């Protein structure tokens, strides 16, 4: 895990604080200027949304002051005049709008995995990602580069529960994720919708009525109680073996568990949890199996 920590510190050192560039730091960082057309976007960059208004504002600033903070790039194998952006795609896009012919860059050596890690770290630190983009970045680290959730948490400097809960947002339907990408739903709103049978309807209601997270949680609890009442009526008359299995599972997980055995080897298992921490604990136990 030490390598992951160094990645975070290394990126912070490269990026620095806006306004703190100097000739000495340029020499130590190997900063130079290259034609803007030599750069290309990183296809693995988790950030997909670049608002026009935001780019126009940054472009106006660049016209006045130039690019203070260099763009971090890596060389494209086999090409001396091509670089892939590791961190700073927004500045590159805005620089094109500002009409710049060349841009300051710092070239680093980075594998595909490290390039993705750098991109996620920069965007997470700057809060530039929406929750879905953040989740997709974490998923890429896990699926493409075999990182565990613990690894990802250490890479980005977040808690494991934050990573786990963010990844769960990917279970939401595309219409709900579209609300998140557009900024109409916050991550807090979205987490309350996970597992809700009427998530899309509730998401539209949140946007239309401007509901806050507590109001949504209250609606979700009410919906859950209704569901529980329906389940209670549905599962009456269970045999002793089924009730015994429910008790064993409940004792093991410390949560209310119901089993609806419907014959021919099939059925439905329900686990009730009261908060995200309890859900995270269930996931942690399942992942150990």
Residue pairs with C-beta under 8 A, 6 or more apart in sequence:
1 151
1 154
4 117
4 151
4 154
4 155
5 154
7 114
7 117
7 118
7 121
7 155
8 121
8 155
8 156
8 157
11 72
11 87
11 118
11 121
11 122
12 125
14 29
14 72
14 87
14 106
14 108
15 69
15 72
15 87
15 122
16 25
16 69
18 68
18 69
19 68
21 68
21 69
21 70
25 31
26 104
29 70
29 106
30 106
30 107
31 70
31 104
31 105
31 106
32 104
32 105
32 107
33 102
33 103
33 104
33 105
34 83
34 102
34 103
34 105
35 81
35 101
35 102
36 92
36 95
36 96
36 100
36 101
36 102
36 103
38 81
38 82
38 83
39 71
39 73
39 83
39 84
39 85
39 92
39 103
39 105
40 76
40 82
40 83
40 84
40 85
41 84
41 85
41 89
41 92
42 84
42 85
42 86
42 89
42 115
42 116
42 119
44 112
44 115
44 116
44 119
44 140
45 85
45 89
45 119
46 116
46 119
46 120
46 123
46 129
46 133
46 134
46 136
46 137
46 140
47 89
47 90
47 119
47 123
47 128
47 129
47 133
48 133
48 181
49 130
49 133
49 181
50 89
50 90
50 93
54 90
55 90
55 93
55 94
55 97
56 97
58 90
58 91
58 94
59 94
59 95
59 97
59 98
60 98
62 91
62 94
62 95
62 98
62 100
63 98
63 99
66 100
67 91
67 95
67 100
67 103
67 104
69 88
69 91
70 88
70 103
70 104
70 105
70 106
71 85
71 87
71 88
71 89
71 91
71 92
71 103
71 104
71 105
71 106
72 85
72 86
72 87
72 88
72 105
72 106
72 108
72 118
72 122
73 83
73 84
73 85
73 86
73 88
73 105
73 106
73 107
73 108
74 83
74 84
74 86
74 107
74 108
74 109
74 110
74 115
75 82
75 83
75 84
75 107
76 82
76 83
76 84
83 105
83 107
84 115
85 92
86 108
86 110
86 115
86 118
86 119
87 118
87 119
87 122
88 122
90 128
91 103
92 103
95 103
110 118
112 144
112 145
113 141
113 144
113 145
116 137
116 140
116 141
116 144
116 145
117 141
117 155
119 137
120 129
120 134
120 137
120 138
120 141
120 155
120 156
121 155
121 156
121 157
122 128
123 129
123 133
123 134
123 137
124 134
124 156
124 157
124 158
125 157
129 137
130 180
130 181
130 183
131 166
131 169
131 180
131 186
131 187
131 190
132 169
132 170
132 177
132 180
132 181
133 181
134 166
135 166
135 167
135 168
135 169
135 170
136 170
138 149
138 152
138 156
138 163
138 166
138 167
139 167
139 170
141 147
141 151
141 152
141 155
142 148
142 149
142 152
142 167
147 155
149 160
149 163
149 164
149 167
149 287
150 160
152 163
153 159
153 160
153 162
153 163
156 163
160 280
161 276
161 277
161 280
164 280
164 283
165 191
165 276
165 280
166 187
168 191
168 194
168 279
169 177
169 180
169 187
169 190
169 191
169 194
170 177
171 194
172 180
172 190
172 193
172 194
172 199
173 199
173 200
175 200
175 203
176 185
176 190
176 193
176 199
176 200
176 203
179 185
179 190
179 203
179 206
179 207
180 186
180 187
180 190
184 207
185 203
185 206
185 207
186 213
188 213
189 203
189 206
189 211
189 213
189 216
191 276
192 213
192 216
192 217
192 220
193 199
193 202
193 203
193 216
193 220
196 202
196 220
196 223
197 223
197 227
198 223
202 216
202 219
202 220
205 211
206 216
211 219
224 272
228 272
231 258
231 260
231 270
234 260
235 258
235 260
238 246
238 259
242 259
242 261
245 259
246 257
246 258
246 259
249 257
249 259
249 269
249 271
250 256
250 257
253 271
253 282
253 285
255 271
255 272
255 273
255 278
255 282
256 271
256 272
257 269
257 270
257 271
257 272
258 269
258 270
258 272
259 267
259 268
259 269
259 270
260 267
260 268
260 269
260 270
261 267
262 268
271 282
273 279
273 282
